[in-house]
Amino acid sequence: MVLDLICRMIIYNVTCNIPLAIEEEWVHWMKHTHIPEVIATEKFTGFKMLKLLTVVEDNEGVNYAIQYYCQNLEDYEDYIARFAPALREKTFLKFGDQVLAFRTLLEEV
């Protein structure tokens, strides 16, 4: 079938819980510092930054999902091995343990 021949995109999804007190600072930093640094690794072809509107019981703060798109698993794995540790450390140095992140890997079907 022709549809089976289409290249499937890999999506690296990072969902973050942010305290309301630092939301504006975090969003600005993500848009102007962190996301550009991730894209500069040239392992991703694009991204989307999304704010979750669903209210989650017992959840404090606000949630965002950042989806980074890559062509294949090799690019993702190279990013994780070579770039992710330093970029995660930089985030931790900026915000400490205030930002909770949950990471998932998705495949477009």
Secondary structure as GFF3:
##gff-version 3
##sequence-region A 1 109
A	DSSP	three_ten_helix	2	5	.	.	.	ID=ss1
A	DSSP	beta_strand	10	18	.	.	.	ID=ss2
A	DSSP	three_ten_helix	20	22	.	.	.	ID=ss3
A	DSSP	alpha_helix	23	29	.	.	.	ID=ss4
A	DSSP	pi_helix	30	34	.	.	.	ID=ss5
A	DSSP	alpha_helix	35	40	.	.	.	ID=ss6
A	DSSP	beta_strand	46	51	.	.	.	ID=ss7
A	DSSP	beta_strand	62	70	.	.	.	ID=ss8
A	DSSP	alpha_helix	73	82	.	.	.	ID=ss9
A	DSSP	alpha_helix	84	95	.	.	.	ID=ss10
A	DSSP	three_ten_helix	96	98	.	.	.	ID=ss11
A	DSSP	beta_strand	100	107	.	.	.	ID=ss12
###
